[in-house]
Amino acid sequence: MPALFRQTKPHALPADAEILEKDGRPHARIREGKQTKFYPLTKDGKRYLRPVAVWCAEVVHADGRRRRVRFSPNKDAAAVMLAKLLTEIEQEKAGVRTPLTTQQGRPLAALLVEYRAHHADKGNTPEQTAQAARRCELTFGGCGFLTLTDLDATAAERWLSTRRAIPKAEGGFGARTSNHYVTAMKAFGNWLVKARRVAENPFRFLGKVNTDVDVRHVRRPLTDDEFTRLIAAAAVGGPFRGLPGPDRVMLYAVAGMTGLRASELASLTPASFALEAETPTLTVGAAYSKRKRKDTLPVHPDLARQLRPWLSAKPAAPLWPGKWAVHNEAVDLIRRDLETARAAWIAEAGTAEERAEREKSDFLVYEDASGGKADFHSLRHRFVTELVKAGVQPKDAKELARHSTITLTMDRYAHVTLQDTAAALARMPGLTGGSSTGAAPGAAGKGNGGGQSGVIEEVADRPTLKSELTEPLGVKAVEANRRGSETEEESTPSRSRTCNLRFRRPTLYPIELWVHVSEI
């Protein structure tokens, strides 16, 4: 019977790791929390091998091919799963075929055709269906998977790791795109189980990578001045990607004031807006919303006033038609108008020195010196950032952005500059009273929540407070103990239980008494 084992994965060797001999080979002694563990080193001695969580086994299948099968992080559960698999293999060798075994030789190309139909029947758009199937197809082709029995999560994981190591210009991708591929393969595996093609998802334990350590596309929100100049440049610009200048003006305005994604904006028609209602709204269909449900969002009153005359002249068709929202063409759209706006801004310089300074600045550039890009999706970042600057509650900002978690809203989409943090710090009460924002001295210290205002002056003007702060704690503890004992004697003259303070619960006595008790 095949033996269960756990695969090992190389990890970087810490600089302070202790190397010693164990079982005839060098090991690294690693401190993990409160435990000390020993791991064998690689052949070059630069890394150590740490077992992964999932138990595996090398199993010879009915067709004679040996494959590594991953089971469960629990060893007992893995043993049960291995025994079940071996039973199915023996049954297949004996000619007892189940509905699952009849599917094992099917080509993946035929299964992908069925999966496309299933994906479309769920209400997804043709673009979403094609993208999900294409990601699976690329992975299977890169790993050499031809039939259902070829699917292997380890090989897929290795292929994704190789692609992440390749520069994007040469066909590689980042951690976030890699996770999208993992999501697509897991969805395909789940469909295989539901459609009774396999017993379990072959990509069940395929994990995602940390996107924070490999950020290849950092976005920056446009400032208010940049956003205004972008709209002005679009207003005087000619048609581009099939969109006239006035239509691009409204496209940028709606994107910057609602946070809608490019694909969602491309799906809007005049019927999507209800601007005459008491609360103006717009609706995104479930087929175009990223979270696959119908979204109704409020529209800012100023934006509603700008939209009414523009929408009245539009036919009952998509407001921004064409393919500008697919294949990253929206990047070319905003990039062209940013270049136009920057050229106009530089031309406004009054002197040669001012012109030279403007040419060196990052104002209205697509990519600044720190690598932040102002692409079309950065308008969504601007929307969330402006909500936070306006003091909107995090819960409200999350709902308006239609995010799954507040962490995504506040950590990824809300951008805070040094000027923002400096302004927030300036509102903090100072040591001498008041704040640096011009508030009256001592005003913040009156009433509830006075904070630290006037702390130094209060200590200087209150001798009793100074004596309380400088009086030895031991004197206060003894005095408090004496008063507490007298009170106990007067109130319970006939008690039968001991009055030793060490037997009292700590929450019932002030801290001074416990200082005294600790000295007994």
C-alpha positions as CSV (number, residue, x, y, z in Angstrom):
1,M,0.0,0.0,0.0
2,P,1.4,3.4,-0.9
3,A,2.7,5.4,2.1
4,L,1.4,8.8,3.0
5,F,4.0,11.6,3.1
6,R,4.1,15.4,3.0
7,Q,6.0,17.2,0.3
8,T,8.7,19.6,1.3
9,K,9.1,23.1,0.0
10,P,12.3,25.1,0.2
11,H,12.4,28.3,2.3
12,A,15.0,31.0,2.7
13,L,17.4,30.2,5.5
14,P,17.3,32.8,8.3
15,A,20.6,34.6,9.0
16,D,20.6,33.6,12.6
17,A,19.7,29.9,12.0
18,E,21.8,27.3,13.8
19,I,23.1,24.5,11.6
20,L,23.8,21.1,13.2
21,E,24.0,17.4,12.2
22,K,21.0,15.2,12.7
23,D,20.4,11.7,11.3
24,G,23.6,12.0,9.2
25,R,22.7,15.2,7.4
26,P,22.8,18.9,8.2
27,H,19.6,20.4,9.7
28,A,18.6,24.0,10.5
29,R,17.2,24.7,13.9
30,I,14.3,27.2,13.4
31,R,12.4,28.9,16.2
32,E,8.6,29.0,15.4
33,G,6.8,30.8,18.2
34,K,7.5,28.9,21.4
35,Q,8.7,25.8,19.6
36,T,12.0,24.8,18.2
37,K,12.0,22.6,15.1
38,F,14.6,20.9,12.9
39,Y,14.5,21.0,9.1
40,P,16.9,19.4,6.6
41,L,18.9,21.7,4.4
42,T,18.9,21.6,0.6
43,K,22.0,20.3,-1.2
44,D,23.5,23.7,-1.6
45,G,22.9,24.5,2.1
46,K,21.3,27.9,1.4
47,R,17.7,26.9,2.1
48,Y,15.8,24.5,4.4
49,L,13.0,22.1,3.4
50,R,9.8,22.5,5.3
51,P,6.9,20.0,4.9
52,V,3.6,21.4,3.4
53,A,0.3,20.9,5.2
54,V,-1.3,18.4,2.9
55,W,-0.6,14.7,3.0
56,C,0.2,13.0,-0.4
57,A,0.8,9.5,-1.8
58,E,2.4,8.1,-5.0
59,V,-0.4,5.9,-6.4
60,V,-0.3,3.6,-9.5
61,H,-3.6,4.0,-11.3
62,A,-5.4,1.4,-13.4
63,D,-3.7,2.6,-16.6
64,G,-0.3,1.8,-15.0
65,R,0.7,5.4,-14.6
66,R,2.1,6.6,-11.3
67,R,0.8,9.9,-10.1
68,R,1.2,11.9,-6.9
69,V,-2.2,12.5,-5.3
70,R,-2.9,15.1,-2.7
71,F,-5.5,14.3,0.0
72,S,-6.0,16.3,3.2
73,P,-4.0,18.1,5.9
74,N,-5.4,15.6,8.4
75,K,-3.4,12.4,8.3
76,D,-6.3,10.1,9.4
77,A,-8.6,11.7,6.8
78,A,-5.9,11.3,4.2
79,A,-5.6,7.6,5.0
80,V,-9.3,7.1,4.5
81,M,-9.2,9.0,1.2
82,L,-6.2,6.9,0.0
83,A,-8.0,3.6,0.9
84,K,-11.1,4.7,-1.0
85,L,-9.0,5.6,-4.1
86,L,-7.2,2.3,-4.0
87,T,-10.5,0.5,-3.8
88,E,-11.7,2.3,-6.9
89,I,-8.5,1.5,-8.7
90,E,-8.8,-2.2,-7.9
91,Q,-12.5,-2.1,-9.1
92,E,-11.5,-0.5,-12.3
93,K,-8.8,-3.2,-12.9
94,A,-11.4,-5.9,-12.3
95,G,-13.7,-4.3,-14.9
96,V,-16.2,-2.8,-12.4
97,R,-16.6,0.7,-13.9
98,T,-18.5,3.5,-12.2
99,P,-20.0,6.6,-13.9
100,L,-16.9,8.5,-12.7
101,T,-14.3,6.1,-14.2
102,T,-16.0,6.3,-17.6
103,Q,-15.1,10.0,-17.7
104,Q,-11.4,9.7,-16.9
105,G,-10.3,9.3,-20.5
106,R,-12.3,12.2,-21.9
107,P,-10.3,15.0,-23.5
108,L,-10.2,18.3,-21.7
109,A,-11.1,20.2,-24.9
110,A,-14.5,18.5,-24.9
111,L,-15.0,19.2,-21.2
112,L,-14.1,22.9,-21.7
113,V,-16.8,23.2,-24.4
114,E,-19.4,21.9,-21.8
115,Y,-18.0,24.2,-19.2
116,R,-18.4,27.2,-21.5
117,A,-22.0,26.4,-21.9
118,H,-22.5,25.9,-18.1
119,H,-20.7,29.3,-17.4
120,A,-22.9,31.1,-19.9
121,D,-26.1,29.5,-18.6
122,K,-25.4,31.0,-15.2
123,G,-25.9,34.5,-16.6
124,N,-22.3,35.5,-17.2
125,T,-21.5,37.8,-20.1
126,P,-19.8,36.3,-23.2
127,E,-16.6,38.1,-22.3
128,Q,-16.5,36.6,-18.8
129,T,-17.2,33.1,-20.1
130,A,-14.5,33.4,-22.7
131,Q,-12.0,34.7,-20.2
132,A,-12.7,31.9,-17.6
133,A,-12.3,29.2,-20.2
134,R,-9.3,30.8,-21.8
135,R,-7.4,30.9,-18.5
136,C,-8.1,27.2,-18.0
137,E,-7.1,26.5,-21.6
138,L,-3.8,28.3,-21.2
139,T,-3.0,26.5,-18.0
140,F,-3.8,23.1,-19.4
141,G,-1.7,23.8,-22.5
142,G,1.2,25.0,-20.5
143,C,1.2,22.0,-18.2
144,G,0.6,19.5,-21.0
145,F,-2.8,18.3,-19.7
146,L,-4.8,16.5,-22.4
147,T,-7.3,14.3,-20.6
148,L,-9.1,14.4,-17.3
149,T,-6.7,12.1,-15.6
150,D,-3.8,14.5,-16.4
151,L,-5.1,17.3,-14.1
152,D,-2.6,17.9,-11.3
153,A,-2.5,20.8,-8.9
154,T,1.2,20.5,-8.3
155,A,2.0,20.9,-12.0
156,A,-0.4,23.9,-12.3
157,E,1.2,25.5,-9.3
158,R,4.7,25.1,-10.9
159,W,3.5,26.6,-14.2
160,L,2.0,29.6,-12.5
161,S,5.2,30.1,-10.5
162,T,7.2,30.1,-13.7
163,R,4.9,32.6,-15.4
164,R,5.2,35.0,-12.4
165,A,9.0,34.9,-12.7
166,I,8.7,36.1,-16.4
167,P,8.5,39.9,-17.0
168,K,5.1,41.1,-18.2
169,A,6.5,42.3,-21.5
170,E,7.7,38.8,-22.3
171,G,4.3,37.1,-21.5
172,G,4.5,36.8,-17.7
173,F,2.0,38.1,-15.2
174,G,1.9,39.3,-11.6
175,A,0.5,37.8,-8.4
176,R,-2.9,39.2,-8.8
177,T,-3.3,37.7,-12.3
178,S,-2.0,34.4,-11.0
179,N,-4.7,34.4,-8.4
180,H,-7.3,35.0,-11.1
181,Y,-6.0,31.8,-12.9
182,V,-6.3,29.9,-9.6
183,T,-9.9,31.1,-9.2
184,A,-10.7,30.0,-12.8
185,M,-9.2,26.5,-12.3
186,K,-11.0,26.0,-9.0
187,A,-14.3,27.0,-10.6
188,F,-13.7,24.5,-13.4
189,G,-12.8,21.8,-10.8
190,N,-16.0,22.5,-8.9
191,W,-18.0,22.1,-12.1
192,L,-16.4,18.8,-12.7
193,V,-17.6,17.6,-9.3
194,K,-21.1,18.9,-9.7
195,A,-21.4,17.4,-13.2
196,R,-20.2,14.0,-11.9
197,R,-17.1,14.0,-14.0
198,V,-14.7,13.5,-11.0
199,A,-15.1,12.6,-7.3
200,E,-13.3,15.6,-6.0
201,N,-11.9,18.9,-7.2
202,P,-8.3,18.3,-8.5
203,F,-7.4,21.9,-7.7
204,R,-9.0,21.9,-4.3
205,F,-5.7,22.6,-2.5
206,L,-4.2,25.0,-5.1
207,G,-3.4,28.1,-3.1
208,K,-3.2,31.8,-4.0
209,V,-0.1,33.9,-3.5
210,N,0.4,37.1,-1.5
211,T,-0.4,40.0,-3.9
212,D,1.4,42.6,-1.6
213,V,4.9,41.2,-2.3
214,D,4.5,41.5,-6.1
215,V,2.6,44.6,-7.1
216,R,3.3,45.3,-10.8
217,H,0.6,47.9,-11.4
218,V,0.3,50.6,-8.7
219,R,-2.4,53.1,-9.2
220,R,-2.6,56.7,-8.1
221,P,-5.8,58.8,-7.8
222,L,-6.0,62.1,-9.7
223,T,-6.0,65.2,-7.7
224,D,-8.9,67.6,-7.9
225,D,-7.0,69.9,-10.3
226,E,-5.9,67.0,-12.4
227,F,-9.4,65.7,-12.7
228,T,-10.7,69.1,-13.7
229,R,-8.1,69.5,-16.4
230,L,-8.7,66.0,-17.7
231,I,-12.4,66.8,-18.2
232,A,-11.5,70.1,-19.9
233,A,-9.1,68.4,-22.2
234,A,-11.7,65.8,-23.2
235,A,-14.3,68.6,-23.9
236,V,-12.1,70.2,-26.6
237,G,-10.7,66.9,-27.9
238,G,-11.8,65.1,-31.0
239,P,-13.3,61.6,-31.3
240,F,-11.2,58.8,-30.0
241,R,-12.0,55.1,-29.9
242,G,-15.4,56.0,-31.3
243,L,-16.2,58.4,-28.4
244,P,-16.6,62.1,-29.1
245,G,-15.1,64.6,-26.7
246,P,-18.5,65.5,-24.9
247,D,-19.2,61.8,-24.4
248,R,-15.8,61.3,-22.8
249,V,-16.5,64.2,-20.5
250,M,-19.5,62.5,-19.1
251,L,-17.7,59.2,-19.1
252,Y,-15.0,60.6,-16.8
253,A,-17.5,62.5,-14.7
254,V,-19.6,59.4,-14.1
255,A,-16.6,57.2,-13.4
256,G,-15.1,59.7,-11.0
257,M,-18.4,60.4,-9.1
258,T,-19.7,56.9,-8.9
259,G,-16.7,54.6,-8.9
260,L,-18.1,52.3,-11.7
261,R,-15.7,50.0,-13.5
262,A,-15.2,50.3,-17.3
263,S,-17.2,47.2,-18.1
264,E,-20.1,48.5,-16.0
265,L,-20.0,51.9,-17.6
266,A,-20.1,50.3,-21.1
267,S,-23.3,48.5,-20.2
268,L,-25.3,51.7,-19.2
269,T,-28.2,53.0,-21.3
270,P,-30.5,56.0,-20.6
271,A,-32.9,53.5,-19.0
272,S,-30.2,52.8,-16.4
273,F,-30.7,56.2,-14.8
274,A,-33.6,57.4,-12.6
275,L,-32.7,61.1,-12.2
276,E,-36.2,62.4,-11.7
277,A,-36.7,60.4,-8.5
278,E,-36.4,62.0,-5.1
279,T,-33.0,60.3,-4.8
280,P,-31.4,60.1,-8.2
281,T,-30.0,56.6,-8.9
282,L,-28.4,54.5,-11.6
283,T,-28.7,50.7,-11.9
284,V,-26.0,48.2,-13.1
285,G,-27.4,44.9,-14.4
286,A,-26.3,41.7,-12.6
287,A,-24.7,40.4,-15.7
288,Y,-22.3,43.3,-15.8
289,S,-21.7,43.8,-12.1
290,K,-18.5,42.2,-10.7
291,R,-20.4,40.7,-7.8
292,K,-23.0,39.2,-10.2
293,R,-26.0,41.0,-8.7
294,K,-28.1,44.0,-9.6
295,D,-26.7,47.2,-8.1
296,T,-28.7,50.4,-7.6
297,L,-26.4,53.3,-6.6
298,P,-27.3,56.9,-5.6
299,V,-26.1,59.7,-8.0
300,H,-24.6,62.9,-6.7
301,P,-27.0,65.9,-7.2
302,D,-24.5,67.9,-9.1
303,L,-23.8,65.0,-11.4
304,A,-27.5,64.4,-11.9
305,R,-27.9,68.0,-13.1
306,Q,-25.2,67.6,-15.6
307,L,-26.6,64.3,-16.9
308,R,-30.2,65.3,-17.5
309,P,-29.7,67.5,-20.6
310,W,-27.0,65.1,-22.0
311,L,-29.2,62.0,-21.6
312,S,-32.3,63.6,-23.1
313,A,-30.5,63.6,-26.5
314,K,-29.3,60.0,-26.3
315,P,-31.1,57.1,-28.0
316,A,-32.1,53.9,-26.2
317,A,-28.7,52.3,-26.7
318,P,-25.4,52.0,-24.8
319,L,-24.3,55.5,-23.8
320,W,-20.6,54.7,-24.6
321,P,-20.6,52.1,-27.3
322,G,-17.6,50.3,-28.8
323,K,-14.8,48.2,-27.5
324,W,-13.1,50.8,-25.5
325,A,-13.8,48.9,-22.2
326,V,-12.2,45.6,-23.3
327,H,-8.5,44.7,-23.8
328,N,-7.3,47.6,-21.7
329,E,-8.3,50.1,-24.4
330,A,-9.7,52.4,-21.7
331,V,-6.1,53.0,-20.7
332,D,-5.4,54.5,-24.1
333,L,-8.5,56.6,-23.7
334,I,-7.5,58.4,-20.5
335,R,-3.8,58.4,-21.4
336,R,-4.5,60.5,-24.5
337,D,-6.6,63.0,-22.7
338,L,-4.0,63.3,-19.9
339,E,-1.3,64.1,-22.4
340,T,-3.5,66.8,-24.0
341,A,-4.2,68.3,-20.6
342,R,-0.5,68.2,-19.6
343,A,0.6,69.9,-22.8
344,A,-2.0,72.7,-22.3
345,W,-0.9,73.1,-18.6
346,I,2.8,73.4,-19.6
347,A,1.9,75.9,-22.3
348,E,0.4,78.1,-19.6
349,A,3.8,78.8,-18.1
350,G,4.7,82.4,-18.1
351,T,8.5,82.1,-18.1
352,A,11.1,79.6,-19.4
353,E,12.0,78.7,-15.8
354,E,8.4,78.0,-14.9
355,R,8.1,75.9,-18.0
356,A,11.1,73.9,-17.1
357,E,9.8,73.2,-13.7
358,R,6.5,72.1,-15.0
359,E,8.1,69.7,-17.5
360,K,10.0,68.1,-14.5
361,S,6.9,67.7,-12.4
362,D,4.6,64.6,-12.2
363,F,1.4,66.7,-12.7
364,L,-1.0,65.1,-15.2
365,V,1.5,62.3,-16.1
366,Y,0.3,58.8,-16.7
367,E,3.0,57.3,-14.5
368,D,4.7,59.3,-11.8
369,A,8.2,58.9,-10.4
370,S,7.1,56.4,-7.8
371,G,5.5,54.1,-10.4
372,G,1.9,55.1,-9.7
373,K,-0.3,55.0,-12.9
374,A,-3.3,57.1,-13.6
375,D,-5.2,54.6,-15.7
376,F,-9.0,54.5,-16.2
377,H,-9.4,52.3,-13.0
378,S,-7.6,55.0,-11.0
379,L,-10.9,57.0,-11.3
380,R,-12.4,54.4,-9.0
381,H,-9.5,54.9,-6.6
382,R,-10.2,58.6,-6.8
383,F,-13.8,58.1,-5.9
384,V,-13.0,56.1,-2.8
385,T,-10.2,58.5,-1.8
386,E,-12.6,61.5,-2.0
387,L,-15.2,59.7,0.1
388,V,-12.6,59.1,2.8
389,K,-11.4,62.7,2.7
390,A,-15.0,63.9,3.0
391,G,-15.3,62.1,6.3
392,V,-17.6,59.3,5.0
393,Q,-18.0,56.4,7.4
394,P,-15.9,53.3,6.4
395,K,-19.1,51.2,6.2
396,D,-20.8,53.7,3.8
397,A,-17.6,53.9,1.7
398,K,-17.6,50.1,1.4
399,E,-21.2,50.0,0.3
400,L,-20.8,52.8,-2.2
401,A,-17.7,51.1,-3.7
402,R,-19.5,47.7,-3.5
403,H,-16.5,45.9,-2.0
404,S,-16.7,42.6,-0.1
405,T,-14.6,43.9,2.9
406,I,-13.8,47.3,4.5
407,T,-10.1,46.2,4.4
408,L,-10.2,46.3,0.6
409,T,-11.8,49.7,0.6
410,M,-9.6,51.4,3.1
411,D,-6.3,49.7,2.4
412,R,-6.2,49.4,-1.4
413,Y,-8.5,52.1,-2.8
414,A,-8.2,54.9,-0.2
415,H,-5.0,56.8,-0.7
416,V,-3.6,59.1,1.9
417,T,-0.8,61.6,1.2
418,L,1.7,63.2,3.6
419,Q,-0.3,66.4,3.5
420,D,-3.5,64.5,4.6
421,T,-1.7,62.9,7.6
422,A,-0.1,66.3,8.5
423,A,-3.5,68.0,8.4
424,A,-5.0,65.3,10.6
425,L,-2.2,65.6,13.1
426,A,-2.6,69.4,13.2
427,R,-6.2,68.9,14.5
428,M,-4.8,67.1,17.6
429,P,-4.9,69.2,20.7
430,G,-1.4,70.6,21.7
431,L,0.4,70.4,25.0
432,T,-0.1,74.2,25.6
433,G,-3.8,74.1,24.8
434,G,-5.8,74.4,21.6
435,S,-4.5,73.0,18.3
436,S,-2.3,74.2,15.5
437,T,-5.3,74.8,13.2
438,G,-6.2,78.0,14.9
439,A,-8.7,76.9,17.6
440,A,-9.0,78.9,20.7
441,P,-6.5,77.9,23.4
442,G,-8.1,75.6,25.9
443,A,-11.3,75.2,24.0
444,A,-10.8,71.6,23.2
445,G,-10.1,70.8,26.9
446,K,-13.5,71.9,28.1
447,G,-16.4,69.5,28.3
448,N,-16.2,65.9,27.3
449,G,-13.2,64.7,25.4
450,G,-10.8,67.5,26.4
451,G,-7.8,65.4,25.6
452,Q,-4.3,66.8,26.5
453,S,-5.2,70.4,26.3
454,G,-3.5,72.4,29.0
455,V,-1.9,69.4,30.7
456,I,1.3,71.3,31.7
457,E,-0.6,74.3,33.0
458,E,-3.1,72.1,35.1
459,V,-0.2,70.3,36.8
460,A,1.5,73.6,37.6
461,D,-1.6,75.2,39.0
462,R,-2.8,72.3,41.2
463,P,-0.5,71.6,44.1
464,T,-2.9,68.8,45.3
465,L,-2.5,67.1,41.9
466,K,1.2,67.3,42.2
467,S,1.2,65.8,45.6
468,E,-1.0,63.0,44.4
469,L,1.4,62.3,41.6
470,T,4.6,62.4,43.8
471,E,3.3,60.7,47.0
472,P,4.9,57.3,47.4
473,L,2.6,54.5,46.3
474,G,3.5,52.4,49.4
475,V,2.2,55.1,51.8
476,K,-1.1,55.2,49.9
477,A,-1.4,51.4,49.9
478,V,-0.8,51.1,53.7
479,E,-3.3,53.9,54.4
480,A,-5.9,52.3,52.1
481,N,-5.4,49.0,53.7
482,R,-5.9,50.4,57.2
483,R,-9.1,52.2,56.2
484,G,-10.4,49.0,54.5
485,S,-9.7,46.9,57.6
486,E,-11.5,49.3,59.9
487,T,-14.5,49.3,57.5
488,E,-14.6,45.5,57.5
489,E,-14.5,45.4,61.3
490,E,-17.4,47.8,61.7
491,S,-19.6,46.4,59.0
492,T,-19.2,42.6,59.7
493,P,-18.5,42.2,63.4
494,S,-19.7,38.5,63.5
495,R,-18.2,37.2,60.3
496,S,-17.0,33.6,60.2
497,R,-14.8,33.8,57.0
498,T,-11.2,34.9,56.9
499,C,-10.6,38.5,55.9
500,N,-7.2,37.9,54.3
501,L,-6.9,40.2,51.4
502,R,-4.9,37.7,49.4
503,F,-8.1,35.6,49.1
504,R,-10.1,38.5,47.7
505,R,-10.9,38.7,44.0
506,P,-8.7,41.3,42.3
507,T,-11.5,43.1,40.5
508,L,-13.2,44.0,43.8
509,Y,-10.3,46.0,45.2
510,P,-8.4,49.1,43.9
511,I,-4.9,48.8,42.6
512,E,-3.4,50.4,45.7
513,L,-4.5,47.4,47.9
514,W,-3.0,45.0,45.5
515,V,0.3,46.7,45.5
516,H,0.2,46.3,49.3
517,V,-0.8,42.6,49.0
518,S,2.1,41.9,46.6
519,E,4.5,43.1,49.3
520,I,3.2,40.8,52.0
